């Protein structure tokens, strides 16, 4: 039975009271939204308003206001699917779609909107049963740009390109919000604002965003969904942006809210407001930090789990100290309530979406969509001489560590059922052609070198404490050793199929058990390394992710106690118990045997989402695990008809595979229907048309430091990379061929908008989808321009021999002009490129665009130092704790300001500078280069504090005509603005 939250609350009141409450203006759906919000705010006490700023908002019974929970995870289906049953939390299930990177690989916004609609429906379904546990504010999608494939959370994002990210996020958000003009099915929140693309020291590192990278790249990932009303707010990120914590970034209010006429409800990331006084040490007290958070534009505090008490206390104290005014509270509360009203929270009937019930969850239609989306997301990377599709009459060996398992990730829901790759292939062949399979994993036993006793686990699902004691090898003494790279193993017990893990992370003496269904949890404590002890024995090193802060155990090597119990007993290998590793069977041998027995070998390799990078842990490499590479080579030697399926969440360096394997397919971890979808693709029931949303590099050496966010200067992403990628952005093959013809361009309009048409013909014998991609490149500009920039795309279905005219629209050809701080359309010729990927351009045309010429720089007016044209060595920093950017400099650092017209000359250099260190520094004004002709030198005096600025001046000489001006610094200081007059 579907019961609205409003009914639950009012049901506790007498009929007369309920009727009186329902008669209040804020309950009248016929009144304007602002009228209803204002009416409710007037009725709330200050204490009640403060209580609405926490992630768990308590009910206000006197007004019939129900409790409200923010933050249901929903990246690719409902995440963390547990529910309350008779007071206990139990596992629940919801439809699990491909990971976000997989959804984007469909390049199909219409399909992604359908997926979002299912997620919204299932959120409503759970909410109908338990509104206090299942909130309707959904924390999805993640739109952070995937500029570096080593980012641990690559699986959560969509693309390295802002246009594609915007299209997919808008579609997903539109599905979740529903199609009602006023009401919301659910309230999506975009994560994580802003420039959050590294996990290493993620709460203390600063993402340096020069203005063009900020405006043209990072902001453009967030703006489309907000502008389209496909998202109802943003979540502030953990990192700093130009030296200021994103939690107090004033752009949350001053920029993000200008993108829409709708009211936004912005929230903090988990515990981020406490970082302001903790790891970031940005404010001295929580009152200061929470007040700054609210003023910057965050309306909800995601702290202290379900306990709003600390937030209420801190905000109340901040009010008492004058750090906040009631008007600040009212502003945020109106944002909160506006979204709650749109969700139907205060309507007598719960609004138009309140009738959606639990019966929608994992319905047959949702399962079918999961299979369709998984199939459309798969990318055919290589297919030589028609290796694919496979012939269903021919026997196949399915080989590899992911052939008979499906893994979930940190933000995944529980799988309602699992169709593994081998399951899907067997179902497709229907008992006809023979299917053999092997995980190709070494099966081992570990025998204590000193006692000769074997390490044993338990046989039931709960496993048992691992001990040495057995004198022979049975099922409980056997373990399958899965290697995931860098020597990291997981040990799966043969006796019960469960993984070995530490029983209690908070206890330094905790034993180990074979009880985990899969490696998972925040502290992934199912990881080990078997290190060579040098005498034919090995020691076991615990390789789990970092232990909780309250665990003070120094030991990382395993020892067997007197009774044989295995614990962390030694800080080094010297004190560890030595084991003899007995290999009971070889994974490579089993793979070779299976490959030789079949006409075709399908090798399924990839990642374990909780091990090979994830939230809080970046990848150290994009290479396959060494054991997986060896497996592929062995199978290829045994059977030339080898197909490799790579199942992971990020670009991978498959250089040998690209040279030697006939066919390669990539898929993300694609949810419950992975196996069926894979079989659909391998056997040609689905013609693959997924396309890569990131550049796949040949080597980690092609990547800059993961903390360097300047894609323009470092040559990152397909837009600026000048090397030879392994697979280009947008790459993906098909079982048919497509011909492009008759590219026609419309006349460009304001902002450079234009339309293009191109004819696409399926010249093959199979029906298929082509993803038509349009790129542009500005040939002449004052500023560095991308090599290519995706402007539009369309996924189009074509029957054999069919031709369709594809219409593409380019809305804007402007870029950010740092000389004047505005968007500008330059007069230039733009090369228009249409094709199947960034590297597979089929047609080109030139488009003359009439705009303006950016005039020479005028440095006689105050110029922000951050508006440079080039730089060396500098850091971008916060001018103050409230707003503004400055440039932090050190010895030898320089800034360049190009094409300055001095007209009749300049006599004085004036700058606003700060220097926390004692003593003085200098800034040299030079022409033509950092070692060019000097025009003057200014002394930067110590101000005692990095936020205290003073004016420094210098007399200039010899300035006339047009020059590139360089500011060259000799030691640590900051500069915010300057002029040359």
C-alpha positions, 0 to 999 in steps of 0.5 A, a space after each residue: 500500500 502506498 502511503 504518503 509521508 504527509 498522511 503518515 504525519 497527519 495521521 497522528 493528529 486528530 481529524 479536526 487538527 488534520 483538517 486545520 493543517 490541510 487548510 494552511 496556505 502552504 498545503 494548497 497546491 493551487 498557490 504559486 510555489 513562492 507563496 507556499 514557501 514563504 507561508 511555511 517559512 513564516 510559520 517556522 521558528 528559528 530553531 525549526 528552520 535550523 533543523 532543516 539544514 541537516 541531511 536528516 531533517 526531523 519531522 515538525 509535527 505541529 505543522 504536519 511536516 514529515 521527516 526528510 532524508 537527503 542523499 540516496 545514491 543513484 549512480 547506475 541504479 539505486 545504490 546501497 540498497 538496504 532497507 529496514 525490516 522490523 527495525 533491522 537493516 536488511 539487504 534489498 535489491 534494485 535494478 543495477 545498470 552499467 556503471 556510469 562510464 558504461 552508460 555514457 559509452 552508449 552515446 545515446 541520451 534517449 536511452 539514458 533518459 529511460 535508465 534515469 526514469 527507471 532509477 527515479 521510479 525505483 527510488 519512489 518505489 522504495 520511498 513509498 514503503 519507508 520514506 524516512 530511510 529512502 529519500 528522494 534527493 538523489 546524489 547523482 550523477 557524477 559529472 566530474 570530467 575524466 581528464 586523468 584515467 588514473 582517477 580512482 572514481 573514473 567509474 563514476 563519471 561519464 567522459 573527459 569531454 564536457 559536451 558529452 558529459 552535459 548531454 548524458 547527465 542532462 538525459 539521466 537527470 531528466 529521467 530521474 526528475 520526470 516530465 511534469 512541468 512543476 513537480 519532481 519525481 526525484 531531485 538529482 544533485 550533481 557531484 562534485 563541484 568542482 574539479 574533483 579528479 584525484 583521490 590522493 590527499 583529496 581534502 587538502 590538494 588544490 585544483 589549479 584552474 586558470 580562467 579558461 580551464 574553469 570556464 571552458 572545461 570544468 564549469 561546462 560539465 555542470 552547467 547543462 543539466 542545471 540549465 535544463 532543470 535536469 538537476 536540482 543542485 550540486 554537491 560541493 567537493 572535498 578538494 580545494 579550488 585555487 586554494 579555497 576549499 570547495 565547501 566555501 566556494 562562493 561560485 556555489 551561489 554566485 555562479 551556479 545559481 545563475 544557470 537556472 531560473 529554478 531554485 537549487 538545493 546544494 549540499 556538502 559532501 560527507 563531513 566536508 564542513 568539518 574538514 574546514 577546521 580539521 585537515 584543511 585548517 581553514 577556519 579556527 572554529 566549526 561556527 566559522 566554518 559552518 557559517 562560511 559554508 552556508 554563506 557560500 551557497 551550500 544549504 545542507 550539511 552532510 555530517 554526523 550521519 542521522 544525528 542533526 544535533 551537532 549541526 543545530 548546535 553549531 549553527 545556533 552558536 554561529 547565530 549567537 556570535 553574529 557569524 550568521 543572521 536569520 536572513 542567511 538561515 531563511 535563504 538556505 531554508 527556502 532553497 531546501 523547502 522549494 525542492 521539497 515542495 516540488 517533490 510533493 512533500 507538502 501536498 495533501 496527496 503527495 503530488 503526482 508521483 506519490 502513487 508509484 509503489 514498490 512493485 516497480 522495482 526490478 520489473 521485467 521491463 527494467 530487467 530488459 532495459 538493463 540488458 539493452 543498456 549493457 549491450 549498447 554500452 559495449 565497445 568493439 575496440 578491434 575486429 580483424 578479419 571478421 573474428 566477431 561475431 562468433 559462430 554459435 555452431 562452434 565450440 567456445 572456451 570461456 576463460 579468465 578471472 571474470 568469466 563466472 562472476 559479477 562484481 559490484 562497486 562502492 556505489 552499486 546496489 545489490 544485484 537482484 540476480 547475476 548473469 555472468 559471461 559464461 552464463 550468458 554464452 551458455 544461454 545463447 548457445 542453448 546446449 548446442 555447441 560445447 562451452 567449456 570454462 575456467 577462471 584460469 586462477 592458481 589453486 594453492 595451499 599454504 603450509 607452515 614451513 616450521 610445523 608442516 601444518 596447512 592453513 585451513 578455513 571453514 566450510 560454511 558460508 560464515 567460514 571460520 577463523 584461519 588456522 594452521 593445523 591440518 596435516 593434509 589438503 582438503 577443500 578447507 585448505 585450498 585457496 584460489 589466488 586471484 592477482 589484481 596487479 602489483 602483486 595484490 592477491 585475493 584468496 578465495 576459499 575452495 570450501 565455501 567460495 568466500 574470500 579471506 578477510 580480517 574479522 575486525 579492523 578496529 582490533 589489532 589482534 583480529 584473526 582472519 576468516 574466509 567469509 566475504 562474498 566479494 572484496 568490498 567495504 570502505 577498508 578493503 581488507 581482503 587483500 594480501 601479497 605473498 612475498 618471496 622470503 628467499 629460501 623457497 618460502 613466502 610470507 604473507 603481507 596484509 595489503 588492505 587499504 588503510 586501517 581506521 584512524 582508531 586502529 594503532 596496530 603497527 603490524 602488517 605481516 601475518 604470523 601463526 600463533 601457538 594455536 595456529 591462529 593467523 593474525 597480524 603479528 609482525 611489522 616486517 617480513 623477518 618476524 612473519 611466519 614462513 609458508 611453503 606455497 604449494 600450487 595444486 593447479 595452474 591457472 595458465 595450464 587450465 587456460 591453455 587446455 581449455 583454449 586448445 579444446 575449443 574452436 574459439 577462446 574468449 578471455 574475460 579479464 579486467 578489474 575488481 572495483 574495490 581493488 583496482 582504484 576507487 573512492 579514496 584510492 587512485 590507480 598507480 597504472 592503467 595497465 592490466 595486471 601482469 598475470 592477466 597479460 600473461 594469461 592472454 598471451 598463453 591463450 593466444 599461443 594455444 588458440 589463434 582464434 582468441 577474443 579478449 573481453 576487458 571488463 573494467 572502468 577506465 582506459 587500459 594500455 592494451 598495446 600487445 593485445 592490439 597488435 596480436 589479438 584478433 578481436 577486443 571488446 570493452 565493457 564496464 562492470 555492467 550490472 545484472 545482465 552483463 552476461 546476456 548483453 555480452 553474448 548478444 554482442 559476441 554472437 551478433 544479436 546486438 551490433 556493437 555501437 558503444 564508443 569510448 568517452 576517454 582517450 586510451 593512451 599507450 603508456 602512463 608516460 603520456 599522462 601528466 601529474 595527476 594533480 595538474 589540472 591545466 589540460 591546455 598547458 599539459 596537453 591532456 584529453 583529446 582536445 589538447 593531446 598531440 601524441 598517438 593514442 592507442 584508441 582515440 576519443 569516440 572510437 568504437 567499431 561495428 559489424 557493418 560499415 558506414 559511408 559519410 557523404 554530402 556534408 553541408 553547413 548552415 550560415 553561422 549565427 550569433 555566438 557562432 551557432 550553426 547547423 550541419 547535415 551529413 548523409 550516412 549510409 550503411 554499406 554493409 549487410 547487417 543493421 547497425 548503429 553509427 555514432 556520428 560525431 561533429 568536431 570543430 577547430 578554430 584555425 586562427 585565434 589570439 589564444 591557444 585553441 583545442 585541436 578538436 572539440 566535440 560540438 554535437 553527435 547523434 546515434 543513428 540506426 541504419 538498416 543495410 543499404 539505408 541512408 539517413 540525413 543526420 542533422 547536427 547543431 552547434 550552439 556556440 563557438 565562443 571561448 573565454 577571453 582572459 583580456 576582458 573576462 568575457 566570452 568572445 567570438 573571434 573572426 576566424 575560419 573553423 574547420 568542421 570535422 564529421 566522422 566516427 571518432 576524433 581520429 576517424 574523420 570522414 568529411 571536413 569543411 571550412 566555415 568562415 565565422 564573422 566575429 571580432 578581433 581581440 584587441 591588444 591587452 590594455 594593462 593600464 587598467 587594473 588586471 587580475 594576475 590570474 588572467 595571464 596568458 602563460 606561466 611557469 611554476 606558479 600556484 593559483 590561490 585564494 585572495 581571501 577566504 571569502 572570494 577572489 583568486 590570486 597567484 602564489 609565486 616563488 623564486 624564478 616563477 613568471 607570468 606572461 601577458 601577451 600582446 600588450 599595447 603601451 601606446 604612448 608608454 607606461 611609467 609606473 607599475 602598481 600591484 596589490 601583493 602579499 607576503 607572509 614571510 619576513 623580509 622582501 621579495 621582488 617582481 621584475 617587469 620584462 619584455 619578450 621573455 622571462 629573461 628579456 629586456 628589463 623595464 623595472 623592478 618592484 619590491 614586495 614588502 612583507 605584510 605578515 599574512 598571506 591575506 593582507 595585501 599592500 600596494 607596491 610600485 615601481 618606476 618603468 622605463 623604455 615601454 612603448 609599442 606592443 610587447 609580451 610582458 613578463 612578471 618574474 618573481 624572486 621569492 615567495 609572495 602573492 599578487 592579486 592585481 596589477 597595472 602598468 600606467 
